[in-house]
Every structure is written in structure tokens, then in C-alpha cells.
Amino acid sequence: MSVAQVTPGRPRDPEVDRRIAQAALDLFADAGWAGFAMEAVARRAGVGKASLYLRWSSKEALLTDAVTWRLAGVADVDTGTLRGDLVELATQMLGIYAGDISRVALRLGLEAAAIPGVAEHYAQLRQTEVLAARAIVRRGIDRGEVAADVSVTLLLDTLIGGAMMHAMVIPDDRRADLARNTGPYADQLVSFLLRAVALP
């Protein structure tokens, strides 16, 4: 999958595109927006700076494409049960914040609003995630799995916040295990949360 902007008549090497995008994400994770420069990305990717400018007109465009490529965001799921949907949602969040893009996700949370182009893309991504998560809970309410007056916001804040915090504070020597096997903790978190909001 190519992450570069398409320029007619100039075929791209998808492997080079991926290498550049990964270098961009690594640099952003390490140095933030203040340290993000096309020259530095080119050095990390092992390509000439001209290769970047043939693909992207600016560092904002490069970072936006790199983020789109690796940070897919949270998707709506419908397993048929609220519990199944929430476990999948928690699993996705743990994957983002415990996996190899965790530092990029954290940087974006702190800095995206101040980066032209990236800000709009990140805001759209976040809005899509919120709508997907809220749809999950509303389906559970419609099926009678939780009370109609349950606070959708509080339920999701608790679930997503719990998953993020666990991923962020887990000891470094256990982080890789969590990233490879997010299911057990996602299951425990959802079980705990659903007991708190269970119908009488």
C-alpha cells in the first residue's frame, strides 16, 4: 500500500514509501513537531531529500499521510453483544497505546491541534472514533443489555481511559507481551465495567 501522494506519470516504489512513512513516524515520536524536518526524515529513511519532495509537498503532508497509513483509529464493530463490542473496542485501544505506534499516538494527542493539515485530519479521526464508540453503547441499550439511562459518555470514558492508562503505565518488560496479547486484559476490563452498569 502506497502512502505517498500520487503524481501522474511517476511510478512509486511502495517499499520506499513505507520506509519513508515509518521514518517520519519514528522521528515524530522521538522529536515531536519541533524536531520534525524533511531532511531528518530522509536521513532516517536512507533516501535523498529530493525523494521526499517528489512525493510530498510539505512536512505536514508527509506526516498526515504517515499517520493515515499507520494509525487507523478505532473502528465500529458489531459482534451482536455489547460485551463483545466493548471487548473489541478495548482491544483496539490497547493495541494503539501498547503497540509500536504508542508514542506516535501520544504525541498526536498532545501536538496535533497545533500542526496545520494534521490537526484537521486528526480531529476527523477522533470524531469518527467517538461516533463508532457511541454507536456500540447505543446498540447495547437498544438490545436491553444496559439501562436506557446509562451515561454513554461515562461508560466510554471509563473503558477507553482504563485501557489507555493500563497500556501507558505497564512496566516496560511487560509491554511487548500486552501488545501481542491484548485480549485477556480487555476482557477483564469490560467484565468489571459491565458489572458496574448491569441492570438490576
ChimeraX attribute file (.defattr): number of C-alpha atoms within 10 A of each C-alpha:
attribute: neighborCount
match mode: 1-to-1
recipient: residues
	/A:1	9
	/A:2	15
	/A:3	22
	/A:4	23
	/A:5	15
	/A:6	13
	/A:7	11
	/A:8	6
	/A:9	6
	/A:10	9
	/A:11	8
	/A:12	16
	/A:13	11
	/A:14	13
	/A:15	12
	/A:16	18
	/A:17	21
	/A:18	19
	/A:19	16
	/A:20	25
	/A:21	27
	/A:22	21
	/A:23	20
	/A:24	27
	/A:25	24
	/A:26	19
	/A:27	19
	/A:28	21
	/A:29	20
	/A:30	14
	/A:31	13
	/A:32	18
	/A:33	19
	/A:34	8
	/A:35	12
	/A:36	20
	/A:37	16
	/A:38	21
	/A:39	15
	/A:40	15
	/A:41	26
	/A:42	19
	/A:43	13
	/A:44	16
	/A:45	20
	/A:46	13
	/A:47	15
	/A:48	13
	/A:49	15
	/A:50	12
	/A:51	13
	/A:52	23
	/A:53	13
	/A:54	14
	/A:55	18
	/A:56	19
	/A:57	11
	/A:58	12
	/A:59	20
	/A:60	19
	/A:61	17
	/A:62	25
	/A:63	23
	/A:64	23
	/A:65	21
	/A:66	21
	/A:67	24
	/A:68	17
	/A:69	16
	/A:70	17
	/A:71	16
	/A:72	11
	/A:73	17
	/A:74	22
	/A:75	14
	/A:76	17
	/A:77	16
	/A:78	13
	/A:79	12
	/A:80	12
	/A:81	15
	/A:82	23
	/A:83	19
	/A:84	16
	/A:85	21
	/A:86	28
	/A:87	24
	/A:88	23
	/A:89	26
	/A:90	27
	/A:91	22
	/A:92	20
	/A:93	24
	/A:94	28
	/A:95	23
	/A:96	25
	/A:97	22
	/A:98	28
	/A:99	19
	/A:100	15
	/A:101	18
	/A:102	20
	/A:103	20
	/A:104	22
	/A:105	20
	/A:106	15
	/A:107	16
	/A:108	21
	/A:109	12
	/A:110	11
	/A:111	15
	/A:112	21
	/A:113	15
	/A:114	12
	/A:115	15
	/A:116	12
	/A:117	15
	/A:118	23
	/A:119	17
	/A:120	15
	/A:121	17
	/A:122	21
	/A:123	13
	/A:124	12
	/A:125	16
	/A:126	15
	/A:127	12
	/A:128	15
	/A:129	18
	/A:130	16
	/A:131	13
	/A:132	16
	/A:133	22
	/A:134	16
	/A:135	16
	/A:136	24
	/A:137	24
	/A:138	17
	/A:139	17
	/A:140	20
	/A:141	17
	/A:142	11
	/A:143	14
	/A:144	12
	/A:145	18
	/A:146	19
	/A:147	15
	/A:148	14
	/A:149	7
	/A:150	15
	/A:151	12
	/A:152	16
	/A:153	13
	/A:154	10
	/A:155	17
	/A:156	20
	/A:157	12
	/A:158	14
	/A:159	22
	/A:160	21
	/A:161	14
	/A:162	19
	/A:163	26
	/A:164	19
	/A:165	13
	/A:166	18
	/A:167	25
	/A:168	17
	/A:169	10
	/A:170	13
	/A:171	10
	/A:172	11
	/A:173	8
	/A:174	11
	/A:175	19
	/A:176	14
	/A:177	12
	/A:178	19
	/A:179	18
	/A:180	12
	/A:181	14
	/A:182	22
	/A:183	18
	/A:184	11
	/A:185	18
	/A:186	22
	/A:187	18
	/A:188	11
	/A:189	20
	/A:190	24
	/A:191	14
	/A:192	11
	/A:193	18
	/A:194	17
	/A:195	9
	/A:196	10
	/A:197	14
	/A:198	11
	/A:199	12
	/A:200	5
